Amino acid sequence: METTSTPRRPKPGTQCAIILDILERTAPGFAGLDILMHQARCGAVHSVIAKLRTTYGFNIENRQRTGKDGRRLSSYRLIPAPAFE
């Protein structure tokens, strides 16, 4: 039986798939929470990220910083899976 290092993929058109697509397009950089919320029409991005991590096996990093106005700003990035030979 052949093994693969590529995680399963969410069903196309779902919030999971849309957010994963954004993270893949912005890799290796970060995608802001506001962008993910707007483009995926998702108010619970943190829940979708958790599902991508636990159900689909993606390694996603969260970065939080404080903006000039004191607001907490969150962003996410996809960490590529190691290549196996």
Z-matrix of the N, CA and C atoms (Angstrom, degrees):
N
C 1 1.454
C 2 1.525 1 109.01
N 3 1.310 2 116.69 1 131.67
C 4 1.460 3 122.12 2 -177.36
C 5 1.521 4 109.76 3 -86.56
N 6 1.332 5 116.76 4 136.44
C 7 1.456 6 121.00 5 176.32
C 8 1.514 7 108.95 6 -105.96
N 9 1.290 8 115.55 7 155.94
C 10 1.458 9 120.87 8 -178.89
C 11 1.522 10 109.59 9 -133.89
N 12 1.331 11 116.29 10 150.76
C 13 1.456 12 120.07 11 178.24
C 14 1.524 13 111.44 12 -92.93
N 15 1.331 14 117.35 13 -0.09
C 16 1.451 15 121.44 14 -178.82
C 17 1.523 16 109.97 15 -88.31
N 18 1.339 17 117.06 16 124.16
C 19 1.471 18 119.67 17 177.99
C 20 1.526 19 111.65 18 -65.69
N 21 1.332 20 115.22 19 160.80
C 22 1.464 21 120.29 20 172.61
C 23 1.524 22 108.28 21 -61.70
N 24 1.317 23 116.16 22 162.34
C 25 1.464 24 120.79 23 -178.53
C 26 1.516 25 110.29 24 -115.68
N 27 1.333 26 117.05 25 144.62
C 28 1.468 27 119.90 26 176.06
C 29 1.528 28 110.95 27 -70.72
N 30 1.322 29 115.12 28 160.34
C 31 1.459 30 122.05 29 179.77
C 32 1.534 31 109.57 30 -62.91
N 33 1.340 32 117.62 31 132.03
C 34 1.468 33 121.12 32 179.95
C 35 1.531 34 112.32 33 -54.93
N 36 1.333 35 115.83 34 142.10
C 37 1.451 36 122.12 35 177.46
C 38 1.518 37 114.90 36 88.87
N 39 1.335 38 117.28 37 -11.36
C 40 1.459 39 120.15 38 178.94
C 41 1.531 40 109.61 39 -80.56
N 42 1.326 41 116.19 40 164.30
C 43 1.459 42 119.88 41 176.74
C 44 1.529 43 110.35 42 -59.49
N 45 1.322 44 117.14 43 -37.46
C 46 1.470 45 120.56 44 177.54
C 47 1.529 46 110.70 45 -59.71
N 48 1.321 47 116.38 46 -46.68
C 49 1.464 48 120.67 47 -178.45
C 50 1.525 49 111.39 48 -66.25
N 51 1.325 50 117.26 49 -39.80
C 52 1.463 51 121.12 50 -179.23
C 53 1.529 52 110.24 51 -65.76
N 54 1.328 53 117.13 52 -46.28
C 55 1.466 54 120.59 53 179.99
C 56 1.524 55 110.48 54 -66.01
N 57 1.323 56 118.19 55 -40.06
C 58 1.463 57 120.97 56 177.29
C 59 1.525 58 110.34 57 -61.82
N 60 1.320 59 117.31 58 -41.97
C 61 1.467 60 121.17 59 178.48
C 62 1.530 61 110.85 60 -61.03
N 63 1.316 62 117.43 61 -43.38
C 64 1.470 63 121.08 62 178.40
C 65 1.521 64 110.24 63 -62.13
N 66 1.334 65 116.83 64 -45.11
C 67 1.466 66 120.50 65 -179.91
C 68 1.529 67 111.20 66 -63.67
N 69 1.324 68 117.09 67 -37.92
C 70 1.469 69 120.39 68 178.54
C 71 1.524 70 111.00 69 -67.67
N 72 1.331 71 116.94 70 -38.87
C 73 1.470 72 120.37 71 -179.84
C 74 1.519 73 112.71 72 -70.50
N 75 1.325 74 117.50 73 -30.59
C 76 1.461 75 120.25 74 -178.43
C 77 1.532 76 112.80 75 -91.56
N 78 1.331 77 117.03 76 -8.75
C 79 1.476 78 120.60 77 -178.83
C 80 1.517 79 109.68 78 -61.62
N 81 1.313 80 118.41 79 140.69
C 82 1.460 81 128.75 80 7.37
C 83 1.525 82 113.80 81 -88.16
N 84 1.316 83 116.94 82 9.90
C 85 1.456 84 120.42 83 -178.89
C 86 1.520 85 112.55 84 -83.36
N 87 1.321 86 114.79 85 -178.60
C 88 1.458 87 122.51 86 -178.76
C 89 1.527 88 110.66 87 -98.85
N 90 1.337 89 116.04 88 147.82
C 91 1.464 90 122.48 89 173.09
C 92 1.516 91 107.60 90 -110.96
N 93 1.319 92 116.83 91 127.68
C 94 1.456 93 121.36 92 -178.54
C 95 1.520 94 112.61 93 -68.36
N 96 1.318 95 115.26 94 148.72
C 97 1.460 96 121.76 95 178.95
C 98 1.521 97 111.39 96 -55.89
N 99 1.328 98 117.19 97 -40.49
C 100 1.464 99 120.72 98 -179.48
C 101 1.524 100 112.05 99 -61.52
N 102 1.321 101 117.23 100 -38.57
C 103 1.470 102 121.68 101 178.50
C 104 1.522 103 110.17 102 -67.21
N 105 1.329 104 116.19 103 -45.50
C 106 1.465 105 120.30 104 179.80
C 107 1.527 106 110.75 105 -62.07
N 108 1.328 107 117.00 106 -43.24
C 109 1.469 108 121.15 107 -179.99
C 110 1.526 109 111.03 108 -62.46
N 111 1.317 110 116.46 109 -45.33
C 112 1.459 111 121.05 110 -176.05
C 113 1.533 112 111.70 111 -69.20
N 114 1.324 113 116.79 112 -50.99
C 115 1.464 114 119.51 113 -174.29
C 116 1.526 115 113.10 114 -71.31
N 117 1.338 116 117.74 115 -32.52
C 118 1.466 117 120.59 116 179.60
C 119 1.529 118 111.58 117 -92.86
N 120 1.340 119 116.17 118 -4.06
C 121 1.474 120 120.77 119 -176.39
C 122 1.524 121 109.75 120 50.83
N 123 1.333 122 113.06 121 54.14
C 124 1.465 123 120.36 122 -172.68
C 125 1.522 124 109.32 123 -132.02
N 126 1.321 125 116.82 124 121.87
C 127 1.458 126 121.57 125 177.73
C 128 1.512 127 113.17 126 -88.99
N 129 1.319 128 116.99 127 -9.65
C 130 1.467 129 121.32 128 -177.76
C 131 1.531 130 110.13 129 -123.43
N 132 1.330 131 115.54 130 58.62
C 133 1.458 132 120.92 131 -178.16
C 134 1.530 133 111.01 132 -57.34
N 135 1.328 134 116.63 133 -38.67
C 136 1.466 135 119.60 134 -178.93
C 137 1.522 136 111.48 135 -58.99
N 138 1.333 137 117.96 136 -34.66
C 139 1.468 138 121.26 137 178.22
C 140 1.524 139 111.14 138 -70.74
N 141 1.315 140 116.69 139 -39.27
C 142 1.465 141 120.64 140 178.01
C 143 1.529 142 109.96 141 -66.48
N 144 1.323 143 116.98 142 -41.64
C 145 1.469 144 120.87 143 177.03
C 146 1.529 145 109.45 144 -60.50
N 147 1.326 146 117.32 145 -43.83
C 148 1.470 147 120.96 146 178.49
C 149 1.525 148 110.93 147 -59.97
N 150 1.329 149 116.70 148 -40.56
C 151 1.469 150 120.34 149 178.68
C 152 1.522 151 111.01 150 -66.86
N 153 1.338 152 117.64 151 -40.82
C 154 1.466 153 120.49 152 177.62
C 155 1.530 154 110.61 153 -61.97
N 156 1.317 155 116.16 154 -35.15
C 157 1.467 156 120.43 155 178.68
C 158 1.523 157 111.78 156 -72.30
N 159 1.325 158 117.12 157 -52.08
C 160 1.465 159 121.14 158 -170.87
C 161 1.526 160 113.30 159 -82.62
N 162 1.309 161 117.70 160 -45.41
C 163 1.462 162 120.84 161 -176.11
C 164 1.527 163 112.12 162 -80.81
N 165 1.333 164 116.25 163 -40.54
C 166 1.458 165 119.82 164 -173.86
C 167 1.524 166 114.30 165 -103.91
N 168 1.309 167 118.28 166 -10.46
C 169 1.458 168 121.58 167 173.83
C 170 1.516 169 116.96 168 81.90
N 171 1.324 170 118.25 169 17.33
C 172 1.462 171 120.27 170 179.51
C 173 1.526 172 110.57 171 -81.51
N 174 1.333 173 115.78 172 144.47
C 175 1.459 174 122.59 173 177.83
C 176 1.528 175 106.92 174 -97.09
N 177 1.321 176 116.76 175 108.91
C 178 1.464 177 122.35 176 -175.97
C 179 1.520 178 108.99 177 -122.63
N 180 1.310 179 114.95 178 126.83
C 181 1.467 180 121.78 179 -178.66
C 182 1.532 181 109.90 180 -96.54
N 183 1.321 182 115.98 181 141.88
C 184 1.457 183 122.39 182 176.64
C 185 1.520 184 108.83 183 -111.31
N 186 1.317 185 115.75 184 135.54
C 187 1.465 186 120.97 185 175.73
C 188 1.517 187 107.61 186 -124.75
N 189 1.334 188 116.31 187 132.58
C 190 1.455 189 120.75 188 177.01
C 191 1.515 190 108.58 189 -123.37
N 192 1.311 191 114.42 190 139.49
C 193 1.459 192 119.92 191 176.53
C 194 1.512 193 108.22 192 -143.13
N 195 1.307 194 115.67 193 165.63
C 196 1.459 195 120.64 194 179.51
C 197 1.519 196 108.68 195 -102.51
N 198 1.331 197 115.92 196 126.46
C 199 1.454 198 121.09 197 179.17
C 200 1.522 199 111.13 198 -74.33
N 201 1.322 200 115.97 199 171.11
C 202 1.460 201 121.27 200 -179.73
C 203 1.519 202 112.58 201 -60.36
N 204 1.337 203 115.84 202 -27.32
C 205 1.464 204 119.87 203 -179.98
C 206 1.530 205 112.47 204 -90.00
N 207 1.337 206 117.20 205 5.43
C 208 1.462 207 120.96 206 177.85
C 209 1.522 208 114.97 207 91.52
N 210 1.345 209 117.69 208 -6.52
C 211 1.469 210 120.35 209 178.81
C 212 1.518 211 110.47 210 -74.11
N 213 1.340 212 115.37 211 146.71
C 214 1.460 213 121.16 212 174.35
C 215 1.524 214 108.28 213 -81.63
N 216 1.313 215 116.75 214 126.41
C 217 1.461 216 122.61 215 -179.41
C 218 1.525 217 108.43 216 -112.57
N 219 1.311 218 116.57 217 128.40
C 220 1.451 219 122.12 218 -177.19
C 221 1.518 220 109.70 219 -114.56
N 222 1.328 221 115.83 220 143.42
C 223 1.461 222 121.15 221 175.01
C 224 1.525 223 108.33 222 -145.11
N 225 1.326 224 114.81 223 160.09
C 226 1.463 225 121.19 224 -175.75
C 227 1.517 226 110.00 225 -131.88
N 228 1.352 227 114.98 226 152.55
C 229 1.461 228 119.25 227 172.20
C 230 1.518 229 109.63 228 -144.26
N 231 1.322 230 114.10 229 151.48
C 232 1.451 231 122.13 230 179.50
C 233 1.520 232 108.61 231 -88.67
N 234 1.330 233 115.96 232 126.99
C 235 1.456 234 121.46 233 176.60
C 236 1.533 235 106.75 234 -94.84
N 237 1.337 236 117.81 235 122.13
C 238 1.460 237 119.22 236 -176.92
C 239 1.538 238 111.85 237 -64.28
N 240 1.306 239 115.08 238 144.51
C 241 1.470 240 120.66 239 176.47
C 242 1.521 241 108.62 240 -70.30
N 243 1.334 242 117.53 241 144.66
C 244 1.469 243 119.06 242 178.16
C 245 1.524 244 110.50 243 -65.25
N 246 1.308 245 115.48 244 144.04
C 247 1.469 246 120.54 245 178.72
C 248 1.525 247 109.37 246 -83.64
N 249 1.301 248 115.98 247 132.42
C 250 1.463 249 121.68 248 177.91
C 251 1.512 250 108.96 249 -108.13
N 252 1.317 251 115.72 250 138.46
C 253 1.464 252 119.48 251 178.20
C 254 1.496 253 110.36 252 -116.22
